[in-house]
Amino acid sequence: MISSQPFFISGIADEAEARASAFGATGMFLFTFLGSLGGIWYDANHKSEDLDGEESEYHLQSDAVPTYGTSS
């Protein structure tokens, strides 16, 4: 689009530099996105709830939560 219709994008002096910046930004986005997906996968597969010890009695139970007058 830069070479065929440059009037849509103002302020670009060097086509090659703009192309390199666009590919660099795409690469950074993909790296961050794939890293985030990897972190989500790791957290989902390596959960451990240690219910032994003195903190075990402080966990909330989902069935004991009051509805406070709501219909659900």
Secondary structure, 3 states (H helix, E strand, C coil): CCCCCHHHCCCCCCHHHHHHHHHHHHHHHHHHHHHHHHHHHHHHHCCCCCCCCHHHHHCCCHHHCCCCCCCC
